Amino acid sequence: MLNEFLENKMSEIKNAGLLRRLRLISSNPGAHIIIDGKEYINFSSNNYLDLAGNREINEEAARAVQKYGAGSVSSRLVGGTFRVHEELETALADFKNKPAALVFPSGYQANVGVISALVSKNDNACIIMDKLNHASLWDGAKLSGARIFVYEHCDMSSFESVLKRARGYNFKLAVTESVFSMDGDLTPLKDFAQLCVKYGAVSMVDEAHSAGVFGKEGRGLAWALGVEDKIDIIIGTLSKAFAAQGGFACSSKKLIDFLINKSRAFIYTTALSPAICGTALKSLEIVKKSGDKRRHLSVMSERLKNELNEAGFNTSNSRSQIVPIITGSIENTQKAAEFLYKNGIYAPAIKFPTVPEGSARIRISLTAGHNFADIEKLKNLTQKLRLSKSV
């Protein structure tokens, strides 16, 4: 019965061109990786500052494992919290210029845990979402059971219209990403924050793809735009530019205390590994000193976008290290990804439901480990795709 059910479901996925498979990588997930014994330029990783495999971080990871062991083996409310959890949370709160922070085992859990704890269907409360928010933000909103309003992507006029419609709710939670993971564009956070204040909405910003990359010492886009003190809740992840693991929420001490008592994603899960906490502390220290890497990443991102745009490709409105090549159809995108793979570039096809139907793409994720030769190879291959009319 189960196998028959699964075979039918998998056939539906395959027939829609949406079948996904895992690739076995046998190397560090850097700018160049080994798959099946062959080297590829890796344009799929969120290792933005090229810190995966960093010697200092690896050494700290080994020390942390020796001191604390590999895992926490319990939730923090049951088994107790480690001092290194508190040290990391203090460092993250300072990094994001907030009074307090709370770490979760993943960025997904942080988003789901914060939203579903704050808002419920039994309150006179609502959630206001950017149309293209990450799946973890949507899952948290849906899990809450509260009324959800949606505004057009990064459109502050649409956002204000929705805020006006939601005036009757006692509690309004407005949620956005700062850098969008599939388009690489930026939320106008100054306008977002001002409108939240104007209409009495609590602001929540996911900085997963901007932390480490934007702002002084990599403190994020909100910091770079001078509005970090106007955002009520900042979410981040340690698994991208920090090359570690885990998610975090930074906000007021009252909110963090509330989450400790109400967030099911925090209460009912084993705590983030203390060894990983120690590793993340070292990563944070290095991220702050990585200004040269950030500048290199910015220069390369601008060059790639300019060259792709000049060649006639649609890179959406990217203004970051994430550069999408919008191909539209699933078939064309899959062909493009396979062509690049055969020629030594690993950049998988991104398809529905990760992105809206009709907007399939090759998502180029640049890191500080890439060089201009890598970009040149990508540019030349995409031009061949253009000439072959595959994209």
C-alpha positions in Angstrom: 0.0 0.0 0.0 2.7 2.5 1.0 5.0 1.7 -1.9 2.2 1.9 -4.4 1.2 5.3 -3.0 4.7 6.6 -3.1 5.3 5.3 -6.6 2.3 7.2 -7.8 3.4 10.4 -6.1 6.9 10.1 -7.4 5.6 9.6 -10.9 3.7 12.8 -10.6 6.8 14.7 -9.5 8.9 13.2 -12.3 6.3 13.9 -15.0 6.1 17.5 -13.9 9.9 17.8 -14.3 10.3 18.4 -10.6 12.2 15.3 -9.5 15.2 16.1 -7.2 18.2 14.0 -6.5 21.1 14.4 -4.1 24.7 14.9 -5.4 27.5 13.3 -3.4 30.3 15.9 -2.8 33.6 14.4 -1.6 35.4 17.6 -0.7 35.1 20.8 1.3 32.1 22.8 0.1 34.3 25.7 -1.2 34.3 27.5 -4.5 35.7 24.4 -6.2 34.4 21.0 -5.2 34.8 17.3 -6.2 31.9 15.3 -7.4 32.5 11.7 -8.7 36.2 12.4 -8.8 35.9 15.5 -11.0 36.4 19.1 -10.1 33.6 21.6 -10.5 33.3 25.4 -9.9 30.7 25.5 -7.2 28.1 28.3 -7.8 25.5 26.7 -5.5 26.9 27.3 -2.0 26.0 30.0 0.6 29.6 29.9 1.8 29.8 33.6 1.1 33.0 34.5 2.9 34.7 31.2 1.9 35.1 30.2 5.6 34.0 26.5 5.2 37.2 24.6 6.0 38.9 27.6 7.5 41.9 26.3 9.5 41.2 28.5 12.6 37.5 27.5 12.6 38.4 23.8 12.2 40.8 23.9 15.1 38.2 25.6 17.2 35.7 23.0 16.2 38.1 20.2 17.4 38.7 22.0 20.7 35.0 22.5 21.3 34.2 18.9 20.6 36.9 17.8 23.1 35.6 20.2 25.7 31.8 19.7 25.3 31.3 16.6 23.2 29.5 16.4 19.8 25.9 17.1 21.0 23.8 18.7 23.6 21.7 15.5 24.2 18.7 17.4 25.6 16.7 20.6 25.4 18.0 23.5 27.3 15.0 23.7 29.6 15.4 20.1 30.6 19.1 19.3 30.4 20.3 22.8 31.3 22.1 25.4 29.2 25.8 25.5 28.6 27.8 28.6 29.3 28.9 28.6 25.6 25.2 29.0 24.6 25.1 32.2 26.6 28.4 33.4 25.3 27.3 33.0 21.7 23.9 34.7 22.4 25.7 37.6 24.0 28.0 37.9 21.1 25.2 37.7 18.5 23.1 40.3 20.4 26.1 42.7 20.3 26.7 41.9 16.6 23.1 42.8 15.8 22.9 45.7 18.3 20.1 44.2 20.3 19.7 43.6 24.0 19.4 39.8 23.8 19.5 36.8 21.5 18.4 33.2 21.4 20.0 30.4 19.3 18.0 27.6 17.6 19.3 24.4 15.9 18.6 25.9 12.5 17.5 29.1 10.7 14.3 27.3 9.7 13.5 26.5 13.3 14.2 30.1 14.3 11.7 31.5 11.8 9.0 28.9 12.5 9.6 29.2 16.2 9.4 33.0 16.5 6.4 33.5 14.3 4.3 30.7 15.6 5.0 31.7 19.2 4.2 35.3 18.7 0.9 35.0 16.8 -2.0 32.6 17.0 -5.5 32.3 15.6 -7.0 33.0 19.0 -5.5 36.5 19.2 -6.8 39.5 17.4 -3.5 39.4 15.4 -2.3 39.1 11.9 0.9 38.5 9.9 1.9 40.6 6.9 4.2 38.9 4.5 6.2 39.7 1.4 4.9 37.5 -1.4 8.4 35.9 -2.0 9.4 35.3 1.7 11.3 32.1 2.4 9.5 28.9 3.0 10.4 28.9 6.7 8.7 32.2 7.1 5.6 31.0 5.3 5.6 27.8 7.4 5.8 29.7 10.6 2.9 32.0 9.5 0.7 29.0 8.4 1.5 27.1 11.6 0.3 30.1 13.7 -3.2 29.8 12.3 -3.4 33.6 12.2 -4.8 35.7 9.4 -2.1 36.3 6.7 -2.0 39.4 4.5 0.3 39.4 1.5 1.9 42.4 -0.2 3.7 42.5 -3.6 7.4 41.7 -3.5 9.5 44.6 -2.1 6.6 47.0 -3.1 6.3 49.5 -0.3 3.1 51.0 -1.8 1.5 47.6 -1.7 2.9 47.1 1.8 1.3 50.3 3.0 -2.1 49.4 1.5 -2.0 46.1 3.3 -1.1 47.8 6.6 -4.1 50.0 6.2 -6.3 47.0 5.6 -5.0 45.4 8.8 -5.7 48.4 11.0 -8.4 46.5 12.9 -6.0 44.0 14.4 -4.5 44.6 17.8 -1.2 42.9 16.9 0.4 43.1 13.5 3.6 41.2 12.7 5.3 42.4 9.4 7.8 40.0 8.0 10.4 40.2 5.3 13.9 39.1 4.3 16.6 41.7 3.8 18.3 39.9 1.0 16.1 37.5 -0.9 17.6 34.1 -1.3 16.4 33.3 -4.8 16.4 36.8 -6.4 19.3 38.5 -4.7 17.3 41.8 -4.4 17.0 43.9 -1.3 14.1 45.1 0.7 14.0 48.9 1.1 14.4 48.5 4.9 14.2 52.2 5.7 10.8 52.5 4.1 9.7 49.1 5.6 10.7 50.2 9.1 9.1 53.6 8.8 5.8 52.1 7.7 5.8 49.6 10.5 6.2 52.4 13.0 3.6 54.6 11.3 0.9 51.8 11.4 1.9 50.2 14.7 3.3 46.9 13.3 6.0 44.8 14.8 8.8 44.4 12.3 10.7 41.2 11.8 13.6 40.9 9.3 15.4 37.7 8.2 19.0 38.6 7.6 20.2 35.1 6.7 21.8 36.2 3.4 23.0 39.6 4.4 24.8 38.8 7.7 28.5 38.6 7.1 28.2 40.3 3.7 26.7 43.7 4.2 27.5 46.5 6.7 30.3 47.3 9.1 32.0 44.1 10.2 29.4 42.2 8.2 26.6 43.1 10.6 23.9 43.0 7.9 21.8 45.1 5.7 19.8 46.7 8.5 23.0 47.9 10.0 24.3 49.1 6.6 21.2 51.2 6.1 21.2 52.5 9.7 17.9 51.0 10.7 18.9 48.1 13.0 17.5 50.0 16.0 14.2 50.4 14.3 13.7 46.7 13.5 12.0 44.9 16.4 13.2 41.3 15.6 16.2 40.3 13.6 16.6 36.6 12.5 19.8 35.2 11.2 21.6 32.0 10.5 25.1 30.7 11.3 25.1 28.2 8.4 25.9 30.6 5.5 28.5 33.3 5.7 29.5 32.0 9.1 30.0 28.4 7.8 28.8 26.9 11.0 25.3 25.8 11.9 22.1 27.1 13.7 19.8 30.0 13.6 19.2 32.9 16.0 16.7 35.6 17.0 17.9 39.0 18.3 15.4 41.3 20.0 14.5 42.7 23.4 15.1 40.7 26.6 11.3 40.5 27.1 10.8 38.8 23.7 13.7 36.3 24.3 12.2 35.4 27.7 8.8 35.0 26.0 10.3 32.7 23.3 12.0 30.5 25.9 8.6 30.0 27.4 6.4 29.8 24.3 8.4 28.8 21.2 7.8 25.1 20.6 10.7 25.0 18.1 13.0 26.0 21.1 11.3 24.1 23.9 10.8 20.7 22.3 14.1 20.1 20.5 17.6 19.2 21.5 19.7 22.4 21.9 22.2 23.6 19.4 25.4 21.6 19.9 27.7 23.3 22.4 30.6 22.4 20.1 28.9 24.2 17.3 28.4 27.2 19.5 32.1 27.3 20.2 32.8 27.1 16.5 30.3 29.8 15.7 32.0 32.2 18.2 35.3 31.8 16.3 33.5 32.2 13.0 31.9 35.4 14.3 35.3 36.7 15.3 36.7 36.0 11.8 33.7 37.5 10.0 34.1 40.8 11.7 37.7 41.0 10.3 36.8 39.9 6.8 36.5 43.3 5.1 38.7 42.3 2.2 36.6 39.3 1.5 33.4 41.4 1.5 35.0 43.9 -0.9 36.2 41.2 -3.2 32.7 39.5 -3.2 31.0 42.9 -4.0 33.3 43.6 -6.9 32.8 40.1 -8.4 29.1 40.3 -8.0 28.9 43.6 -9.8 31.0 42.4 -12.7 29.0 39.2 -13.1 25.7 41.0 -13.1 26.9 43.6 -15.6 28.3 41.0 -18.0 25.2 38.8 -17.8 22.9 41.8 -18.4 25.0 43.0 -21.3 24.7 39.5 -22.8 20.9 39.8 -22.6 20.2 37.6 -19.6 17.5 38.4 -17.0 19.2 38.6 -13.6 16.0 40.0 -12.0 16.8 43.0 -9.7 19.8 41.4 -8.0 21.9 43.7 -5.8 23.8 41.2 -3.9 26.1 38.1 -4.2 23.1 36.1 -5.3 22.6 36.4 -9.1 19.7 34.6 -10.7 19.7 33.7 -14.4 15.9 33.6 -15.0 15.2 31.0 -17.7 11.4 30.6 -17.2 10.5 27.1 -18.2 11.5 24.0 -16.2 12.7 22.3 -19.3 15.0 25.1 -20.4 16.4 25.5 -16.9 17.1 21.8 -16.5 18.9 21.8 -19.9 21.0 24.8 -18.9 22.0 23.2 -15.6 23.0 20.0 -17.3 25.0 21.8 -19.9 26.9 23.8 -17.2 27.4 20.6 -15.2 28.9 18.8 -18.2 31.3 21.7 -18.6 32.5 21.8 -15.0 30.1 24.2 -13.3 27.8 23.0 -10.5 24.7 25.3 -10.4 21.5 23.2 -10.1 18.2 24.2 -11.6 15.9 26.0 -9.2 12.3 25.1 -9.9 8.8 25.3 -8.4 7.9 25.3 -5.5 11.2 26.9 -4.5 10.4 29.7 -6.9 7.0 30.7 -8.4 5.8 28.7 -11.5 7.2 30.1 -14.7 10.3 31.7 -13.0 12.7 28.7 -12.9 16.3 29.8 -12.9 20.0 29.0 -12.5 20.8 30.6 -9.1 24.4 31.8 -9.1 25.7 32.1 -5.5 29.1 33.9 -5.4 31.6 33.5 -2.6 34.8 35.2 -1.7 36.6 32.0 -2.8 35.7 32.6 -6.4 38.0 34.4 -8.8 37.6 36.3 -12.0 38.6 33.2 -14.0 35.6 31.4 -12.5 33.3 34.2 -13.6 34.8 34.3 -17.1 34.2 30.6 -17.6 30.6 31.0 -16.4 30.1 34.0 -18.8 31.5 32.1 -21.8 29.3 29.0 -21.1 26.2 31.1 -20.7 26.9 32.8 -24.0 27.1 29.4 -25.6 23.7 28.6 -24.1 22.3 31.9 -25.5 23.6 31.1 -29.0 22.2 27.6 -28.8 18.8 29.2 -27.8 18.6 26.9 -24.8 17.9 29.9 -22.5 
